[in-house]
Amino acid sequence: MPIYEYRCRKCKHLFEVLFRSRDEKMTVTCPECGSTRTQRMMSAFAGKIGNTSDGGAGCGSCAATTCGPS
Ligand SMILES: [Zn+2]
């Protein structure tokens, strides 16, 4: 079961949420203040948060689209 780290946008509280399945969509409520304005944190914290481009199997660290096996 995947565990995702969430951050509350209201009180900045960090907490983890256990999902029963990877595709499960549910409203995550902050355990501290009860706000539903929560944001999932990427597990690779050093990655580019907010990058919406789908890089596929690329290395993600270089701009070349030819990076990796072709
Ligand atoms: Zn909160």
PDB file of the backbone (N, CA, C, O) and the ligand in Angstrom, with CONECT records:
HET     ZN  A 101       1
ATOM      1  N   MET A   1       0.852  -1.198   0.000  1.00  0.00           N
ATOM      2  CA  MET A   1       0.000   0.000   0.000  1.00  0.00           C
ATOM      3  C   MET A   1       0.886   1.245   0.000  1.00  0.00           C
ATOM      4  O   MET A   1       1.804   1.375   0.809  1.00  0.00           O
ATOM      5  N   PRO A   2       0.600   2.118  -0.888  1.00  0.00           N
ATOM      6  CA  PRO A   2       1.435   3.333  -0.957  1.00  0.00           C
ATOM      7  C   PRO A   2       1.138   4.298   0.177  1.00  0.00           C
ATOM      8  O   PRO A   2       0.001   4.439   0.628  1.00  0.00           O
ATOM      9  N   ILE A   3       2.171   4.937   0.609  1.00  0.00           N
ATOM     10  CA  ILE A   3       2.029   5.990   1.613  1.00  0.00           C
ATOM     11  C   ILE A   3       2.493   7.302   0.994  1.00  0.00           C
ATOM     12  O   ILE A   3       3.605   7.411   0.478  1.00  0.00           O
ATOM     13  N   TYR A   4       1.633   8.269   1.058  1.00  0.00           N
ATOM     14  CA  TYR A   4       1.988   9.568   0.496  1.00  0.00           C
ATOM     15  C   TYR A   4       2.116  10.603   1.603  1.00  0.00           C
ATOM     16  O   TYR A   4       1.405  10.579   2.608  1.00  0.00           O
ATOM     17  N   GLU A   5       3.031  11.491   1.376  1.00  0.00           N
ATOM     18  CA  GLU A   5       3.213  12.573   2.339  1.00  0.00           C
ATOM     19  C   GLU A   5       2.414  13.779   1.864  1.00  0.00           C
ATOM     20  O   GLU A   5       2.482  14.172   0.699  1.00  0.00           O
ATOM     21  N   TYR A   6       1.682  14.336   2.759  1.00  0.00           N
ATOM     22  CA  TYR A   6       0.861  15.497   2.434  1.00  0.00           C
ATOM     23  C   TYR A   6       1.262  16.686   3.294  1.00  0.00           C
ATOM     24  O   TYR A   6       1.770  16.541   4.406  1.00  0.00           O
ATOM     25  N   ARG A   7       1.023  17.825   2.756  1.00  0.00           N
ATOM     26  CA  ARG A   7       1.234  19.044   3.526  1.00  0.00           C
ATOM     27  C   ARG A   7      -0.042  19.861   3.499  1.00  0.00           C
ATOM     28  O   ARG A   7      -0.674  20.034   2.457  1.00  0.00           O
ATOM     29  N   CYS A   8      -0.394  20.347   4.644  1.00  0.00           N
ATOM     30  CA  CYS A   8      -1.560  21.207   4.748  1.00  0.00           C
ATOM     31  C   CYS A   8      -1.179  22.613   4.295  1.00  0.00           C
ATOM     32  O   CYS A   8      -0.183  23.181   4.744  1.00  0.00           O
ATOM     33  N   ARG A   9      -1.992  23.156   3.399  1.00  0.00           N
ATOM     34  CA  ARG A   9      -1.685  24.507   2.922  1.00  0.00           C
ATOM     35  C   ARG A   9      -2.101  25.568   3.926  1.00  0.00           C
ATOM     36  O   ARG A   9      -1.685  26.723   3.844  1.00  0.00           O
ATOM     37  N   LYS A  10      -2.901  25.168   4.843  1.00  0.00           N
ATOM     38  CA  LYS A  10      -3.413  26.142   5.801  1.00  0.00           C
ATOM     39  C   LYS A  10      -2.479  26.303   6.993  1.00  0.00           C
ATOM     40  O   LYS A  10      -2.120  27.420   7.365  1.00  0.00           O
ATOM     41  N   CYS A  11      -2.089  25.175   7.591  1.00  0.00           N
ATOM     42  CA  CYS A  11      -1.264  25.265   8.801  1.00  0.00           C
ATOM     43  C   CYS A  11       0.138  24.700   8.599  1.00  0.00           C
ATOM     44  O   CYS A  11       0.941  24.667   9.532  1.00  0.00           O
ATOM     45  N   LYS A  12       0.429  24.254   7.367  1.00  0.00           N
ATOM     46  CA  LYS A  12       1.764  23.754   6.998  1.00  0.00           C
ATOM     47  C   LYS A  12       2.121  22.447   7.700  1.00  0.00           C
ATOM     48  O   LYS A  12       3.285  22.047   7.729  1.00  0.00           O
ATOM     49  N   HIS A  13       1.132  21.797   8.256  1.00  0.00           N
ATOM     50  CA  HIS A  13       1.396  20.542   8.936  1.00  0.00           C
ATOM     51  C   HIS A  13       1.730  19.451   7.916  1.00  0.00           C
ATOM     52  O   HIS A  13       1.080  19.340   6.877  1.00  0.00           O
ATOM     53  N   LEU A  14       2.747  18.652   8.225  1.00  0.00           N
ATOM     54  CA  LEU A  14       3.135  17.548   7.364  1.00  0.00           C
ATOM     55  C   LEU A  14       2.625  16.248   7.965  1.00  0.00           C
ATOM     56  O   LEU A  14       2.770  16.001   9.162  1.00  0.00           O
ATOM     57  N   PHE A  15       2.027  15.421   7.114  1.00  0.00           N
ATOM     58  CA  PHE A  15       1.542  14.146   7.626  1.00  0.00           C
ATOM     59  C   PHE A  15       1.510  13.132   6.491  1.00  0.00           C
ATOM     60  O   PHE A  15       1.580  13.487   5.314  1.00  0.00           O
ATOM     61  N   GLU A  16       1.403  11.869   6.867  1.00  0.00           N
ATOM     62  CA  GLU A  16       1.398  10.809   5.870  1.00  0.00           C
ATOM     63  C   GLU A  16       0.019  10.177   5.795  1.00  0.00           C
ATOM     64  O   GLU A  16      -0.684  10.030   6.794  1.00  0.00           O
ATOM     65  N   VAL A  17      -0.340   9.809   4.571  1.00  0.00           N
ATOM     66  CA  VAL A  17      -1.635   9.189   4.350  1.00  0.00           C
ATOM     67  C   VAL A  17      -1.422   7.838   3.682  1.00  0.00           C
ATOM     68  O   VAL A  17      -0.717   7.729   2.678  1.00  0.00           O
ATOM     69  N   LEU A  18      -2.030   6.835   4.242  1.00  0.00           N
ATOM     70  CA  LEU A  18      -1.931   5.492   3.694  1.00  0.00           C
ATOM     71  C   LEU A  18      -3.117   5.228   2.765  1.00  0.00           C
ATOM     72  O   LEU A  18      -4.278   5.352   3.155  1.00  0.00           O
ATOM     73  N   PHE A  19      -2.789   4.863   1.532  1.00  0.00           N
ATOM     74  CA  PHE A  19      -3.842   4.570   0.571  1.00  0.00           C
ATOM     75  C   PHE A  19      -3.999   3.059   0.432  1.00  0.00           C
ATOM     76  O   PHE A  19      -3.027   2.304   0.443  1.00  0.00           O
ATOM     77  N   ARG A  20      -5.227   2.657   0.303  1.00  0.00           N
ATOM     78  CA  ARG A  20      -5.468   1.226   0.154  1.00  0.00           C
ATOM     79  C   ARG A  20      -5.091   0.734  -1.233  1.00  0.00           C
ATOM     80  O   ARG A  20      -4.705  -0.421  -1.413  1.00  0.00           O
ATOM     81  N   SER A  21      -5.208   1.618  -2.203  1.00  0.00           N
ATOM     82  CA  SER A  21      -4.783   1.256  -3.545  1.00  0.00           C
ATOM     83  C   SER A  21      -4.149   2.473  -4.197  1.00  0.00           C
ATOM     84  O   SER A  21      -4.384   3.611  -3.791  1.00  0.00           O
ATOM     85  N   ARG A  22      -3.346   2.211  -5.209  1.00  0.00           N
ATOM     86  CA  ARG A  22      -2.584   3.288  -5.804  1.00  0.00           C
ATOM     87  C   ARG A  22      -3.485   4.285  -6.513  1.00  0.00           C
ATOM     88  O   ARG A  22      -3.163   5.470  -6.596  1.00  0.00           O
ATOM     89  N   ASP A  23      -4.603   3.813  -7.019  1.00  0.00           N
ATOM     90  CA  ASP A  23      -5.474   4.679  -7.802  1.00  0.00           C
ATOM     91  C   ASP A  23      -6.561   5.334  -6.967  1.00  0.00           C
ATOM     92  O   ASP A  23      -7.415   6.056  -7.481  1.00  0.00           O
ATOM     93  N   GLU A  24      -6.512   5.072  -5.698  1.00  0.00           N
ATOM     94  CA  GLU A  24      -7.568   5.603  -4.858  1.00  0.00           C
ATOM     95  C   GLU A  24      -7.516   7.126  -4.820  1.00  0.00           C
ATOM     96  O   GLU A  24      -6.464   7.739  -4.636  1.00  0.00           O
ATOM     97  N   LYS A  25      -8.681   7.697  -4.999  1.00  0.00           N
ATOM     98  CA  LYS A  25      -8.770   9.149  -4.887  1.00  0.00           C
ATOM     99  C   LYS A  25      -9.670   9.470  -3.712  1.00  0.00           C
ATOM    100  O   LYS A  25     -10.806   9.007  -3.614  1.00  0.00           O
ATOM    101  N   MET A  26      -9.138  10.252  -2.855  1.00  0.00           N
ATOM    102  CA  MET A  26      -9.920  10.607  -1.686  1.00  0.00           C
ATOM    103  C   MET A  26      -9.521  12.003  -1.209  1.00  0.00           C
ATOM    104  O   MET A  26      -8.432  12.505  -1.488  1.00  0.00           O
ATOM    105  N   THR A  27     -10.423  12.577  -0.506  1.00  0.00           N
ATOM    106  CA  THR A  27     -10.132  13.886   0.052  1.00  0.00           C
ATOM    107  C   THR A  27      -9.294  13.703   1.305  1.00  0.00           C
ATOM    108  O   THR A  27      -9.690  13.010   2.243  1.00  0.00           O
ATOM    109  N   VAL A  28      -8.151  14.325   1.304  1.00  0.00           N
ATOM    110  CA  VAL A  28      -7.253  14.216   2.452  1.00  0.00           C
ATOM    111  C   VAL A  28      -7.471  15.411   3.364  1.00  0.00           C
ATOM    112  O   VAL A  28      -7.356  16.567   2.955  1.00  0.00           O
ATOM    113  N   THR A  29      -7.781  15.102   4.579  1.00  0.00           N
ATOM    114  CA  THR A  29      -8.043  16.151   5.551  1.00  0.00           C
ATOM    115  C   THR A  29      -6.879  16.276   6.520  1.00  0.00           C
ATOM    116  O   THR A  29      -6.356  15.280   7.019  1.00  0.00           O
ATOM    117  N   CYS A  30      -6.494  17.481   6.771  1.00  0.00           N
ATOM    118  CA  CYS A  30      -5.412  17.726   7.711  1.00  0.00           C
ATOM    119  C   CYS A  30      -5.835  17.292   9.119  1.00  0.00           C
ATOM    120  O   CYS A  30      -6.880  17.718   9.612  1.00  0.00           O
ATOM    121  N   PRO A  31      -5.027  16.448   9.763  1.00  0.00           N
ATOM    122  CA  PRO A  31      -5.377  15.995  11.118  1.00  0.00           C
ATOM    123  C   PRO A  31      -5.207  17.081  12.170  1.00  0.00           C
ATOM    124  O   PRO A  31      -5.699  16.957  13.291  1.00  0.00           O
ATOM    125  N   GLU A  32      -4.528  18.114  11.809  1.00  0.00           N
ATOM    126  CA  GLU A  32      -4.279  19.186  12.770  1.00  0.00           C
ATOM    127  C   GLU A  32      -5.402  20.207  12.814  1.00  0.00           C
ATOM    128  O   GLU A  32      -5.920  20.541  13.879  1.00  0.00           O
ATOM    129  N   CYS A  33      -5.775  20.703  11.621  1.00  0.00           N
ATOM    130  CA  CYS A  33      -6.758  21.784  11.603  1.00  0.00           C
ATOM    131  C   CYS A  33      -8.038  21.397  10.868  1.00  0.00           C
ATOM    132  O   CYS A  33      -9.005  22.159  10.858  1.00  0.00           O
ATOM    133  N   GLY A  34      -8.046  20.208  10.248  1.00  0.00           N
ATOM    134  CA  GLY A  34      -9.263  19.753   9.597  1.00  0.00           C
ATOM    135  C   GLY A  34      -9.483  20.345   8.217  1.00  0.00           C
ATOM    136  O   GLY A  34     -10.538  20.145   7.615  1.00  0.00           O
ATOM    137  N   SER A  35      -8.502  21.067   7.714  1.00  0.00           N
ATOM    138  CA  SER A  35      -8.652  21.663   6.401  1.00  0.00           C
ATOM    139  C   SER A  35      -8.484  20.607   5.320  1.00  0.00           C
ATOM    140  O   SER A  35      -7.707  19.664   5.467  1.00  0.00           O
ATOM    141  N   THR A  36      -9.219  20.779   4.240  1.00  0.00           N
ATOM    142  CA  THR A  36      -9.062  19.866   3.102  1.00  0.00           C
ATOM    143  C   THR A  36      -8.125  20.451   2.048  1.00  0.00           C
ATOM    144  O   THR A  36      -7.945  19.883   0.971  1.00  0.00           O
ATOM    145  N   ARG A  37      -7.547  21.570   2.374  1.00  0.00           N
ATOM    146  CA  ARG A  37      -6.590  22.178   1.438  1.00  0.00           C
ATOM    147  C   ARG A  37      -5.215  21.558   1.638  1.00  0.00           C
ATOM    148  O   ARG A  37      -4.293  22.184   2.160  1.00  0.00           O
ATOM    149  N   THR A  38      -5.112  20.320   1.212  1.00  0.00           N
ATOM    150  CA  THR A  38      -3.881  19.573   1.397  1.00  0.00           C
ATOM    151  C   THR A  38      -3.233  19.327   0.046  1.00  0.00           C
ATOM    152  O   THR A  38      -3.896  19.298  -0.991  1.00  0.00           O
ATOM    153  N   GLN A  39      -1.954  19.154   0.086  1.00  0.00           N
ATOM    154  CA  GLN A  39      -1.183  18.997  -1.129  1.00  0.00           C
ATOM    155  C   GLN A  39      -0.251  17.809  -0.985  1.00  0.00           C
ATOM    156  O   GLN A  39       0.477  17.688   0.001  1.00  0.00           O
ATOM    157  N   ARG A  40      -0.282  16.941  -1.970  1.00  0.00           N
ATOM    158  CA  ARG A  40       0.581  15.776  -1.889  1.00  0.00           C
ATOM    159  C   ARG A  40       2.016  16.166  -2.218  1.00  0.00           C
ATOM    160  O   ARG A  40       2.283  16.877  -3.187  1.00  0.00           O
ATOM    161  N   MET A  41       2.930  15.682  -1.385  1.00  0.00           N
ATOM    162  CA  MET A  41       4.336  15.935  -1.628  1.00  0.00           C
ATOM    163  C   MET A  41       4.910  14.779  -2.434  1.00  0.00           C
ATOM    164  O   MET A  41       4.581  13.616  -2.201  1.00  0.00           O
ATOM    165  N   MET A  42       5.757  15.111  -3.367  1.00  0.00           N
ATOM    166  CA  MET A  42       6.411  14.066  -4.131  1.00  0.00           C
ATOM    167  C   MET A  42       7.419  13.346  -3.246  1.00  0.00           C
ATOM    168  O   MET A  42       8.103  13.964  -2.430  1.00  0.00           O
ATOM    169  N   SER A  43       7.501  12.032  -3.418  1.00  0.00           N
ATOM    170  CA  SER A  43       8.408  11.261  -2.570  1.00  0.00           C
ATOM    171  C   SER A  43       9.858  11.636  -2.859  1.00  0.00           C
ATOM    172  O   SER A  43      10.691  11.683  -1.953  1.00  0.00           O
ATOM    173  N   ALA A  44      10.149  11.903  -4.130  1.00  0.00           N
ATOM    174  CA  ALA A  44      11.489  12.371  -4.480  1.00  0.00           C
ATOM    175  C   ALA A  44      11.545  13.863  -4.209  1.00  0.00           C
ATOM    176  O   ALA A  44      11.286  14.688  -5.085  1.00  0.00           O
ATOM    177  N   PHE A  45      11.880  14.176  -3.008  1.00  0.00           N
ATOM    178  CA  PHE A  45      11.750  15.551  -2.562  1.00  0.00           C
ATOM    179  C   PHE A  45      12.685  16.490  -3.304  1.00  0.00           C
ATOM    180  O   PHE A  45      12.393  17.678  -3.449  1.00  0.00           O
ATOM    181  N   ALA A  46      13.815  15.958  -3.777  1.00  0.00           N
ATOM    182  CA  ALA A  46      14.788  16.794  -4.465  1.00  0.00           C
ATOM    183  C   ALA A  46      14.405  17.031  -5.919  1.00  0.00           C
ATOM    184  O   ALA A  46      15.068  17.781  -6.635  1.00  0.00           O
ATOM    185  N   GLY A  47      13.323  16.382  -6.344  1.00  0.00           N
ATOM    186  CA  GLY A  47      12.910  16.520  -7.733  1.00  0.00           C
ATOM    187  C   GLY A  47      12.268  17.870  -7.993  1.00  0.00           C
ATOM    188  O   GLY A  47      12.171  18.727  -7.115  1.00  0.00           O
ATOM    189  N   LYS A  48      11.843  18.021  -9.212  1.00  0.00           N
ATOM    190  CA  LYS A  48      11.241  19.281  -9.604  1.00  0.00           C
ATOM    191  C   LYS A  48       9.761  19.271  -9.243  1.00  0.00           C
ATOM    192  O   LYS A  48       8.929  18.786 -10.010  1.00  0.00           O
ATOM    193  N   ILE A  49       9.454  19.785  -8.122  1.00  0.00           N
ATOM    194  CA  ILE A  49       8.061  19.841  -7.694  1.00  0.00           C
ATOM    195  C   ILE A  49       7.327  20.868  -8.545  1.00  0.00           C
ATOM    196  O   ILE A  49       7.761  22.012  -8.680  1.00  0.00           O
ATOM    197  N   GLY A  50       6.253  20.456  -9.093  1.00  0.00           N
ATOM    198  CA  GLY A  50       5.474  21.375  -9.913  1.00  0.00           C
ATOM    199  C   GLY A  50       5.728  21.193 -11.397  1.00  0.00           C
ATOM    200  O   GLY A  50       5.054  21.800 -12.229  1.00  0.00           O
ATOM    201  N   ASN A  51       6.704  20.356 -11.728  1.00  0.00           N
ATOM    202  CA  ASN A  51       6.960  20.075 -13.130  1.00  0.00           C
ATOM    203  C   ASN A  51       5.887  19.128 -13.650  1.00  0.00           C
ATOM    204  O   ASN A  51       5.813  17.974 -13.228  1.00  0.00           O
ATOM    205  N   THR A  52       5.073  19.608 -14.547  1.00  0.00           N
ATOM    206  CA  THR A  52       3.944  18.807 -15.002  1.00  0.00           C
ATOM    207  C   THR A  52       4.258  18.048 -16.279  1.00  0.00           C
ATOM    208  O   THR A  52       3.444  17.250 -16.744  1.00  0.00           O
ATOM    209  N   SER A  53       5.417  18.286 -16.842  1.00  0.00           N
ATOM    210  CA  SER A  53       5.743  17.590 -18.078  1.00  0.00           C
ATOM    211  C   SER A  53       6.030  16.122 -17.792  1.00  0.00           C
ATOM    212  O   SER A  53       6.682  15.775 -16.807  1.00  0.00           O
ATOM    213  N   ASP A  54       5.534  15.287 -18.663  1.00  0.00           N
ATOM    214  CA  ASP A  54       5.731  13.860 -18.472  1.00  0.00           C
ATOM    215  C   ASP A  54       7.008  13.435 -19.174  1.00  0.00           C
ATOM    216  O   ASP A  54       7.033  13.301 -20.397  1.00  0.00           O
ATOM    217  N   GLY A  55       8.048  13.225 -18.420  1.00  0.00           N
ATOM    218  CA  GLY A  55       9.340  12.908 -19.006  1.00  0.00           C
ATOM    219  C   GLY A  55       9.525  11.439 -19.318  1.00  0.00           C
ATOM    220  O   GLY A  55      10.545  11.050 -19.886  1.00  0.00           O
ATOM    221  N   GLY A  56       8.558  10.622 -18.958  1.00  0.00           N
ATOM    222  CA  GLY A  56       8.662   9.198 -19.248  1.00  0.00           C
ATOM    223  C   GLY A  56       9.854   8.574 -18.551  1.00  0.00           C
ATOM    224  O   GLY A  56      10.033   8.728 -17.343  1.00  0.00           O
ATOM    225  N   ALA A  57      10.667   7.867 -19.322  1.00  0.00           N
ATOM    226  CA  ALA A  57      11.783   7.146 -18.732  1.00  0.00           C
ATOM    227  C   ALA A  57      13.069   7.949 -18.765  1.00  0.00           C
ATOM    228  O   ALA A  57      14.145   7.418 -18.491  1.00  0.00           O
ATOM    229  N   GLY A  58      12.963   9.214 -19.095  1.00  0.00           N
ATOM    230  CA  GLY A  58      14.167  10.038 -19.167  1.00  0.00           C
ATOM    231  C   GLY A  58      14.788  10.216 -17.804  1.00  0.00           C
ATOM    232  O   GLY A  58      14.190   9.874 -16.784  1.00  0.00           O
ATOM    233  N   CYS A  59      15.972  10.745 -17.795  1.00  0.00           N
ATOM    234  CA  CYS A  59      16.677  10.889 -16.527  1.00  0.00           C
ATOM    235  C   CYS A  59      16.106  12.058 -15.727  1.00  0.00           C
ATOM    236  O   CYS A  59      16.212  12.083 -14.501  1.00  0.00           O
ATOM    237  N   GLY A  60      15.504  13.018 -16.414  1.00  0.00           N
ATOM    238  CA  GLY A  60      14.877  14.119 -15.721  1.00  0.00           C
ATOM    239  C   GLY A  60      15.819  15.196 -15.273  1.00  0.00           C
ATOM    240  O   GLY A  60      15.388  16.227 -14.758  1.00  0.00           O
ATOM    241  N   SER A  61      17.094  14.976 -15.458  1.00  0.00           N
ATOM    242  CA  SER A  61      18.065  15.965 -14.995  1.00  0.00           C
ATOM    243  C   SER A  61      18.715  16.717 -16.141  1.00  0.00           C
ATOM    244  O   SER A  61      19.490  17.644 -15.909  1.00  0.00           O
ATOM    245  N   CYS A  62      18.418  16.341 -17.356  1.00  0.00           N
ATOM    246  CA  CYS A  62      18.979  17.067 -18.486  1.00  0.00           C
ATOM    247  C   CYS A  62      17.847  17.468 -19.430  1.00  0.00           C
ATOM    248  O   CYS A  62      16.777  16.859 -19.429  1.00  0.00           O
ATOM    249  N   ALA A  63      18.090  18.469 -20.208  1.00  0.00           N
ATOM    250  CA  ALA A  63      17.046  19.019 -21.059  1.00  0.00           C
ATOM    251  C   ALA A  63      16.896  18.255 -22.368  1.00  0.00           C
ATOM    252  O   ALA A  63      15.907  18.423 -23.081  1.00  0.00           O
ATOM    253  N   ALA A  64      17.867  17.429 -22.678  1.00  0.00           N
ATOM    254  CA  ALA A  64      17.838  16.734 -23.960  1.00  0.00           C
ATOM    255  C   ALA A  64      16.721  15.693 -23.990  1.00  0.00           C
ATOM    256  O   ALA A  64      16.616  14.867 -23.084  1.00  0.00           O
ATOM    257  N   THR A  65      15.912  15.730 -25.000  1.00  0.00           N
ATOM    258  CA  THR A  65      14.827  14.757 -25.102  1.00  0.00           C
ATOM    259  C   THR A  65      15.337  13.412 -25.563  1.00  0.00           C
ATOM    260  O   THR A  65      14.615  12.416 -25.519  1.00  0.00           O
ATOM    261  N   THR A  66      16.579  13.382 -26.005  1.00  0.00           N
ATOM    262  CA  THR A  66      17.135  12.121 -26.496  1.00  0.00           C
ATOM    263  C   THR A  66      17.842  11.351 -25.406  1.00  0.00           C
ATOM    264  O   THR A  66      18.440  10.304 -25.654  1.00  0.00           O
ATOM    265  N   CYS A  67      17.770  11.871 -24.211  1.00  0.00           N
ATOM    266  CA  CYS A  67      18.423  11.206 -23.092  1.00  0.00           C
ATOM    267  C   CYS A  67      17.793   9.842 -22.845  1.00  0.00           C
ATOM    268  O   CYS A  67      16.573   9.694 -22.925  1.00  0.00           O
ATOM    269  N   GLY A  68      18.592   8.883 -22.557  1.00  0.00           N
ATOM    270  CA  GLY A  68      18.092   7.563 -22.246  1.00  0.00           C
ATOM    271  C   GLY A  68      17.950   6.699 -23.483  1.00  0.00           C
ATOM    272  O   GLY A  68      18.246   7.138 -24.594  1.00  0.00           O
ATOM    273  N   PRO A  69      17.500   5.483 -23.289  1.00  0.00           N
ATOM    274  CA  PRO A  69      17.343   4.557 -24.421  1.00  0.00           C
ATOM    275  C   PRO A  69      16.292   5.031 -25.393  1.00  0.00           C
ATOM    276  O   PRO A  69      15.248   5.547 -24.993  1.00  0.00           O
ATOM    277  N   SER A  70      16.565   4.859 -26.652  1.00  0.00           N
ATOM    278  CA  SER A  70      15.626   5.314 -27.671  1.00  0.00           C
ATOM    279  C   SER A  70      15.012   4.133 -28.405  1.00  0.00           C
ATOM    280  O   SER A  70      14.192   4.323 -29.304  1.00  0.00           O
TER     281      SER A  70
HETATM  282 ZN    ZN A 101      -3.810  21.954   8.744  1.00  0.00          ZN2+
END
